[in-house]
């Protein structure tokens, strides 16, 4: 990862996202662009007044990020007039951003359908680049990553993202696949036992992570509801980050209302990274 983009609004969650982003940027040697989309408080503003407002806001944004510059992060700030729902993805496209980071909820006045903030909702549905959503009470350290795996192309993209990040962060990884075996009566020692088969699948699917040498655990989980299973493991194993693909082969089916990734986004209380399949980037 070379380039990160943080949408910062000064909210508590936004500042937590800034702290998290700076830590990741330092660990990975990435450049971090911090963008603040400024919308004037009234519709008609004289050019000189707008420039004054933007300059004042730029000073404020520089103050927000200065503690993280002091930690060694390479940060560039940009204050732009406009709606953050268009400013952020447009800038991400121009800069070839590898990861967009947002606070889980913002200070904007547009209530989100899932109370996540309208910017998070839009970018999550669009999902053309990896998106990190950071809650307000997030710690900066990432010691354990959980990745949801199901053998799909999006799942492979999530695995590749974790394989790239985990060594730089010094994090161990737990790869989780969710299954609900039907009338499973096969003995545990049998090659036909679903859990043994799931472990074999996980070994294949997570080869890129294993090849990095990081500590990797394989966790097949029996659960009727994939989102519940993933979140349960994340909570039970004290994860610092949950990574899922935005499309799946059933287990993690599409990032749409009703899809597992959207359910995870709605309910996650820990940092979450959504990784789209390659053709959507």
C-alpha positions as CSV (number, residue, x, y, z in Angstrom):
1,X,0.0,0.0,0.0
2,X,1.4,3.4,-1.0
3,X,-1.4,5.9,-0.8
4,X,-4.1,6.5,1.8
5,X,-6.9,9.0,1.8
6,X,-8.7,10.1,5.0
7,X,-11.9,12.0,5.0
8,X,-11.8,14.2,8.1
9,X,-14.6,16.3,9.5
10,X,-13.4,17.0,13.1
11,X,-15.9,14.6,14.7
12,X,-14.9,12.2,17.4
13,X,-15.0,9.3,15.0
14,X,-13.1,11.3,12.4
15,X,-10.3,12.1,14.8
16,X,-10.1,8.4,15.8
17,X,-9.9,7.5,12.1
18,X,-7.1,10.1,11.8
19,X,-5.1,8.5,14.6
20,X,-5.7,5.0,13.1
21,X,-4.7,6.1,9.7
22,X,-1.5,7.8,10.9
23,X,-0.5,4.6,12.7
24,X,-1.1,2.5,9.5
25,X,0.7,5.0,7.4
26,X,3.8,5.0,9.6
27,X,3.8,1.2,9.8
28,X,3.4,0.7,6.0
29,X,5.4,3.7,4.8
30,X,2.3,5.0,3.0
31,X,1.6,8.7,2.2
32,X,-1.6,10.0,3.8
33,X,-3.8,12.7,2.2
34,X,-6.3,14.2,4.6
35,X,-9.2,15.9,2.8
36,X,-11.8,18.1,4.4
37,X,-14.8,18.9,2.3
38,X,-16.1,22.3,3.3
39,X,-19.7,23.4,2.6
40,X,-20.4,27.1,3.3
41,X,-23.1,27.7,5.8
42,X,-25.2,29.7,3.3
43,X,-25.8,29.3,-0.4
44,X,-24.3,32.5,-1.8
45,X,-20.8,33.5,-0.7
46,X,-18.6,36.1,-2.2
47,X,-15.3,34.8,-3.6
48,X,-13.2,36.8,-1.0
49,X,-15.3,35.5,1.9
50,X,-15.1,32.0,0.6
51,X,-11.3,32.1,0.4
52,X,-11.2,33.5,4.0
53,X,-13.4,30.6,5.2
54,X,-11.3,28.0,3.4
55,X,-8.1,29.4,4.8
56,X,-9.5,29.4,8.3
57,X,-10.7,25.8,7.9
58,X,-7.3,24.8,6.5
59,X,-5.6,26.1,9.6
60,X,-8.1,24.1,11.7
61,X,-7.6,20.9,9.8
62,X,-3.8,21.3,10.1
63,X,-4.3,21.6,13.8
64,X,-6.3,18.3,13.9
65,X,-3.6,16.3,12.2
66,X,-0.5,18.0,13.7
67,X,-0.2,15.4,16.6
68,X,0.0,12.6,14.0
69,X,2.6,14.5,11.9
70,X,4.6,14.6,15.1
71,X,4.5,10.8,15.3
72,X,6.2,10.6,11.9
73,X,3.3,10.2,9.4
74,X,3.7,11.8,6.0
75,X,0.5,13.8,5.8
76,X,-0.8,16.3,3.2
77,X,-4.0,18.2,4.0
78,X,-6.4,19.5,1.5
79,X,-9.5,21.6,2.1
80,X,-12.0,21.7,-0.8
81,X,-15.4,23.3,-1.2
82,X,-18.0,20.7,-2.0
83,X,-20.0,17.7,-0.8
84,X,-17.8,15.1,0.8
85,X,-19.8,12.3,-0.9
86,X,-18.3,13.5,-4.3
87,X,-15.1,15.2,-3.1
88,X,-13.7,12.1,-1.4
89,X,-14.2,9.5,-4.2
90,X,-13.1,12.0,-6.9
91,X,-9.9,12.8,-5.1
92,X,-9.3,9.1,-4.4
93,X,-9.6,8.4,-8.2
94,X,-7.2,11.2,-9.1
95,X,-4.6,10.1,-6.6
96,X,-4.8,6.4,-7.2
97,X,-5.7,5.8,-3.5
98,X,-5.2,2.3,-2.2
99,X,-7.3,2.8,1.0
100,X,-10.0,5.3,1.9
101,X,-10.6,5.8,5.6
102,X,-13.6,7.3,7.3
103,X,-15.0,7.7,10.8
104,X,-18.0,5.5,11.4
105,X,-20.2,8.5,12.0
106,X,-19.6,12.1,11.0
107,X,-20.8,15.5,11.9
108,X,-22.9,16.1,8.8
109,X,-26.5,16.9,8.9
110,X,-27.7,14.1,6.6
111,X,-28.8,11.1,8.7
112,X,-27.7,7.8,7.2
113,X,-30.1,4.9,6.7
114,X,-27.9,2.9,9.1
115,X,-26.9,5.9,11.2
116,X,-23.4,5.5,9.8
117,X,-23.3,8.9,8.0
118,X,-24.2,9.4,4.4
119,X,-20.6,9.6,3.2
120,X,-19.9,6.1,4.6
121,X,-23.0,4.7,3.1
122,X,-22.3,6.1,-0.4
123,X,-18.7,4.9,-0.5
124,X,-19.6,1.5,1.0
125,X,-22.2,0.9,-1.7
126,X,-19.8,2.2,-4.4
127,X,-16.9,0.1,-3.0
128,X,-14.5,0.7,-5.9
129,X,-11.5,0.9,-3.5
130,X,-10.8,-0.6,-0.2
131,X,-12.7,1.3,2.5
132,X,-11.9,1.4,6.2
133,X,-14.6,2.4,8.6
134,X,-13.3,3.4,12.1
135,X,-15.5,3.7,15.3
136,X,-15.0,6.6,17.7
137,X,-13.4,4.5,20.5
138,X,-10.8,2.8,18.3
139,X,-7.2,2.2,19.5
140,X,-4.5,2.9,17.1
141,X,-2.7,-0.4,17.5
142,X,-3.6,-3.4,15.2
143,X,-2.3,-6.6,16.8
144,X,-4.9,-9.1,15.4
145,X,-6.7,-9.1,12.1
146,X,-9.7,-11.3,11.3
147,X,-10.5,-11.9,7.6
148,X,-13.7,-13.5,6.3
149,X,-12.9,-16.1,3.6
150,X,-15.2,-18.0,1.3
151,X,-13.3,-18.8,-1.8
152,X,-14.8,-16.0,-3.9
153,X,-12.9,-13.5,-6.0
154,X,-13.7,-10.8,-3.4
155,X,-12.6,-13.0,-0.6
156,X,-9.3,-13.5,-2.5
157,X,-8.9,-9.8,-2.7
158,X,-9.5,-9.5,1.0
159,X,-6.8,-12.2,1.6
160,X,-4.4,-10.4,-0.6
161,X,-5.0,-7.1,1.3
162,X,-4.3,-8.8,4.6
163,X,-1.2,-10.6,3.2
164,X,0.1,-7.1,2.2
165,X,-0.7,-5.4,5.5
166,X,-0.2,-7.9,8.3
167,X,3.6,-8.2,8.1
168,X,4.0,-4.4,8.1
169,X,1.7,-4.1,11.1
170,X,3.2,-7.0,13.0
171,X,-0.3,-8.5,13.4
172,X,-1.4,-12.1,13.6
173,X,-4.3,-13.2,11.5
174,X,-7.4,-15.4,12.0
175,X,-9.0,-16.6,8.8
176,X,-12.7,-17.4,9.3
177,X,-15.1,-19.3,7.0
178,X,-18.7,-19.7,7.9
179,X,-20.7,-22.9,7.1
180,X,-24.0,-24.4,8.2
181,X,-23.6,-28.2,7.6
182,X,-26.8,-30.0,6.8
183,X,-27.4,-33.1,9.0
184,X,-23.6,-33.5,9.7
185,X,-23.2,-37.0,11.2
186,X,-19.7,-37.7,9.8
187,X,-17.1,-38.6,12.5
188,X,-14.6,-35.8,13.2
189,X,-11.7,-38.0,12.0
190,X,-13.3,-38.7,8.6
191,X,-12.1,-36.9,5.5
192,X,-15.7,-36.1,4.7
193,X,-16.3,-34.2,7.9
194,X,-17.3,-30.7,7.0
195,X,-14.8,-29.1,9.5
196,X,-11.9,-31.0,8.1
197,X,-12.9,-30.0,4.6
198,X,-13.3,-26.4,5.6
199,X,-9.8,-26.4,7.1
200,X,-8.4,-27.8,3.8
201,X,-10.2,-25.0,1.9
202,X,-8.9,-22.4,4.3
203,X,-5.4,-23.6,3.9
204,X,-5.7,-23.2,0.1
205,X,-7.5,-19.8,0.2
206,X,-5.1,-18.3,2.7
207,X,-1.8,-19.4,1.1
208,X,-0.8,-15.7,0.3
209,X,-1.1,-14.9,4.1
210,X,0.7,-18.1,5.2
211,X,3.6,-17.4,2.7
212,X,4.3,-14.1,4.5
213,X,5.3,-15.9,7.7
214,X,2.8,-14.1,10.0
215,X,1.0,-16.1,12.7
216,X,-2.1,-17.6,11.0
217,X,-5.0,-19.4,12.6
218,X,-7.7,-21.2,10.6
219,X,-11.2,-21.0,12.1
220,X,-14.1,-22.8,10.4
221,X,-17.3,-21.7,12.2
222,X,-20.6,-23.4,12.2
223,X,-23.3,-20.8,12.1
224,X,-26.6,-20.2,10.3
225,X,-26.0,-16.5,9.8
226,X,-22.5,-15.5,8.3
227,X,-22.6,-11.9,9.7
228,X,-23.3,-13.2,13.2
229,X,-20.6,-15.8,12.9
230,X,-18.0,-13.3,11.7
231,X,-18.8,-10.7,14.4
232,X,-18.9,-13.4,17.0
233,X,-15.4,-14.5,16.2
234,X,-14.2,-10.9,16.1
235,X,-15.5,-10.2,19.5
236,X,-14.5,-13.5,21.1
237,X,-11.0,-13.4,19.7
238,X,-10.3,-9.7,20.7
239,X,-9.7,-8.6,17.1
240,X,-8.5,-5.1,16.3
241,X,-9.5,-5.2,12.7
242,X,-12.1,-7.2,10.6
243,X,-11.6,-7.5,6.8
244,X,-14.2,-8.8,4.4
245,X,-14.7,-8.7,0.6
246,X,-17.7,-6.9,-0.7
247,X,-18.9,-9.7,-2.9
248,X,-19.1,-13.4,-2.1
249,X,-20.0,-16.8,-3.3
250,X,-22.9,-17.2,-1.0
251,X,-21.3,-16.8,2.4
252,X,-20.4,-13.1,2.0
253,X,-22.8,-12.2,-0.8
254,X,-22.8,-8.7,-2.2
255,X,-22.5,-5.4,-0.5
256,X,-26.1,-4.4,-0.9
257,X,-29.0,-4.0,1.6
258,X,-29.5,-7.4,3.0
259,X,-26.0,-8.6,2.0
260,X,-23.6,-9.9,4.6
261,X,-21.0,-7.2,4.2
262,X,-23.6,-4.5,4.7
263,X,-24.9,-6.3,7.8
264,X,-21.3,-6.4,9.1
265,X,-20.9,-2.7,8.3
266,X,-24.1,-1.9,10.1
267,X,-23.2,-3.8,13.3
268,X,-19.4,-3.9,13.6
269,X,-18.0,-2.1,16.7
270,X,-14.4,-2.6,15.7
271,X,-12.5,-1.2,12.7
272,X,-13.7,-2.7,9.4
273,X,-12.1,-2.8,6.0
274,X,-14.2,-3.6,3.0
275,X,-12.2,-4.9,0.0
276,X,-13.9,-5.0,-3.5
277,X,-12.9,-7.6,-6.1
278,X,-10.3,-6.4,-8.6
279,X,-12.7,-5.7,-11.5
280,X,-14.4,-3.1,-9.3
281,X,-11.3,-1.0,-8.6
